[in-house]
């Protein structure tokens, strides 16, 4: 379903994914490019790809002998993989600076204005990230002033798209899933949210094909700026 100006989704709260939705993960490319001119974009993309892949694999492999590592640890593993795969050298001091770049990701230009315009609806983050990663990031970018809460998958002990993760938002808000609008730029996350029962909004900035493995989102947007005209309470 493609959202248009006359369409309205009736929700009582909005839950946002963080990485790639409110914060631009590709912004780490600028830091990487200072170390390896001309390679920053490729490094950032492969780093992000492996970061997500490791969350899915760790969720599947979870057992008494294979405990889950948090998102900070997986982000470090993914960086090490990407550096080696691209044949780059990475001194320990530069590795720390690159990992720290995830604590200073740039928000998408429209993110703060959109969050402000969505008041008085409750607005939350639900993310794979740890609270130690997310809370400083939201504070330094100014987004925290528009957020009721920041929820981490660590409370569920597993990564998205596990239903246990999405249940965290239901428990926090005390609403039925259908009354919660879930916003993500990740197609797989939007599908997982819709399968759970959320009203799913996919911010498809790149014009990617719709995912085939799960249900379609309730709305497909090209930008966060379309959300205030889309949602409304019954």
C-alpha positions in Angstrom: 0.0 0.0 0.0 1.4 3.4 -1.0 0.5 6.3 1.3 -1.1 9.3 -0.2 -2.4 12.7 1.0 -5.9 11.5 1.9 -4.9 8.3 3.6 -5.0 8.1 7.4 -3.7 5.5 9.8 -5.4 5.4 13.2 -2.8 4.8 15.8 -2.3 6.0 19.4 1.5 6.0 19.5 4.5 5.7 17.2 7.5 3.5 17.7 10.6 4.3 15.6 13.5 2.1 14.6 16.8 4.1 15.2 19.5 3.0 12.9 18.8 3.9 9.3 15.4 5.3 10.2 16.1 8.3 12.5 19.9 8.1 12.3 21.9 7.8 9.1 24.2 4.8 9.5 26.0 5.7 6.3 27.3 8.9 8.0 30.2 6.8 9.4 31.5 6.8 5.8 33.0 10.3 6.3 35.1 9.1 9.3 36.2 6.0 7.4 37.1 8.0 4.4 39.6 10.0 6.5 41.5 6.8 7.2 41.1 5.2 3.7 40.3 7.9 1.1 37.9 6.5 -1.5 37.0 3.5 0.6 34.7 5.0 3.2 31.4 4.4 1.5 32.2 0.7 0.7 33.4 0.2 4.3 30.3 1.7 5.8 28.0 -0.4 3.6 29.7 -3.7 4.3 30.0 -2.9 8.0 26.2 -2.3 8.2 25.4 -5.4 6.2 27.5 -7.7 8.5 26.2 -5.9 11.6 22.6 -6.8 10.7 23.6 -10.3 9.5 25.2 -11.0 12.9 22.0 -10.0 14.8 20.0 -12.5 12.8 22.6 -15.2 13.1 23.0 -14.7 16.9 19.3 -14.9 17.4 19.1 -18.2 15.5 22.2 -19.6 17.2 21.2 -18.6 20.7 21.7 -21.4 23.2 23.2 -22.3 26.6 26.6 -22.6 24.9 26.2 -19.7 22.5 25.0 -16.7 24.4 23.9 -13.5 22.7 26.4 -10.6 22.5 25.0 -7.1 22.6 24.9 -4.7 19.6 28.1 -2.9 20.5 30.0 -6.2 20.4 28.4 -7.2 17.1 29.1 -3.7 15.7 32.8 -4.3 16.5 32.8 -7.8 15.0 31.2 -6.5 11.8 33.8 -3.7 11.5 36.6 -6.2 11.9 35.1 -8.4 9.2 34.5 -5.5 6.8 38.1 -4.1 7.2 39.6 -7.5 6.5 37.3 -8.2 3.6 38.3 -5.0 1.9 42.0 -5.6 2.6 42.4 -2.5 4.7 44.8 -1.9 7.7 43.3 -0.7 10.9 45.4 0.4 13.9 43.8 0.0 17.3 43.4 3.8 17.8 41.6 4.1 14.4 39.4 1.1 15.2 38.2 2.9 18.4 37.5 6.1 16.5 35.4 4.2 14.0 33.4 2.4 16.6 32.8 5.7 18.4 31.4 7.1 15.2 28.3 5.0 15.9 27.8 7.2 19.0 27.7 10.3 16.8 25.7 9.3 13.8 24.0 12.1 12.0 20.2 12.2 12.3 18.3 12.5 9.0 17.7 16.2 8.3 13.9 16.0 8.8 14.0 13.7 11.9 13.7 16.2 14.7 11.1 18.4 13.0 8.9 15.3 12.2 9.1 14.0 15.8 8.1 17.5 17.0 5.2 17.7 14.7 3.9 14.3 15.8 3.2 15.5 19.3 1.1 14.8 21.4 1.3 11.2 20.2 3.7 9.2 22.4 6.9 8.6 20.4 9.4 5.9 21.3 12.6 4.3 19.9 12.8 0.5 19.8 16.2 -0.5 18.6 18.8 -3.3 18.4 21.2 -0.9 20.0 22.1 -0.9 23.6 20.9 1.9 25.9 24.5 3.0 26.3 24.7 3.6 22.5 21.2 5.0 22.0 20.7 7.4 24.9 23.8 9.6 24.3 23.1 9.6 20.5 19.5 10.8 21.1 20.7 13.4 23.6 23.5 14.9 21.5 21.3 15.1 18.4 18.4 16.7 20.2 15.9 14.0 19.4 15.6 12.9 23.0 13.4 15.9 23.8 10.7 14.5 21.6 10.9 10.9 22.8 9.0 9.4 25.7 11.3 6.4 26.0 14.2 4.5 24.3 13.7 0.7 24.4 16.6 -1.7 23.7 16.3 -5.3 22.5 18.6 -6.2 25.4 15.4 -6.3 27.6 14.1 -9.1 25.4 17.4 -11.0 25.1 17.1 -11.4 21.4 17.2 -9.2 18.2 14.6 -8.0 15.8 12.5 -9.3 14.1 11.7 -11.6 17.1 8.2 -11.0 18.4 9.7 -10.7 21.9 11.3 -7.5 20.8 8.1 -5.9 19.5 6.3 -7.0 22.6 8.5 -4.5 24.6 6.7 -1.6 23.0 3.3 -3.2 23.7 4.2 -3.7 27.4 5.5 -0.1 27.7 2.6 1.6 26.1 -0.2 -0.7 27.3 -1.8 -0.7 23.8 -2.8 -3.4 21.5 -0.3 -3.9 18.6 -2.7 -2.5 15.9 -2.9 0.8 17.8 0.8 1.2 17.6 2.4 2.6 14.5 5.9 1.1 13.9 8.2 3.1 11.6 11.3 1.6 10.0 13.4 2.2 7.0 14.4 -1.5 7.0 12.0 -3.6 4.9 12.6 -6.8 6.9 11.9 -4.8 10.2 8.6 -3.4 8.8 7.6 -7.0 7.7 8.5 -8.3 11.2 6.5 -5.5 12.8 3.5 -6.2 10.6 3.7 -9.9 11.3 3.6 -9.1 15.0 0.4 -7.0 14.5 1.7 -3.5 14.5 0.5 -0.9 12.0 3.7 -0.9 10.0 5.1 2.1 8.1 8.0 1.5 5.9 10.2 4.5 5.0 11.6 3.2 1.7 14.1 5.9 0.9 15.9 4.0 -1.8 12.9 2.6 -3.7 13.8 -1.0 -2.9 11.4 -3.8 -3.8 9.0 -4.9 -1.1 10.1 -7.9 0.9 8.5 -11.2 0.0 9.0 -13.3 3.2 6.4 -11.6 5.3 3.2 -9.4 5.2 3.2 -6.1 3.4 3.4 -2.9 5.5 0.3 -0.7 5.9 2.1 2.2 4.3 5.2 2.8 2.2 6.7 6.3 2.3 9.8 7.9 0.8 10.5 10.1 3.7 9.8 10.7 7.4 8.2 14.0 6.4 5.1 12.1 5.1 4.3 10.7 8.5 2.5 13.6 10.2 0.0 13.7 7.3 -0.5 9.9 7.6 -1.3 9.2 11.2 -4.1 10.3 13.5 -6.1 9.0 16.4 -9.5 7.5 16.0 
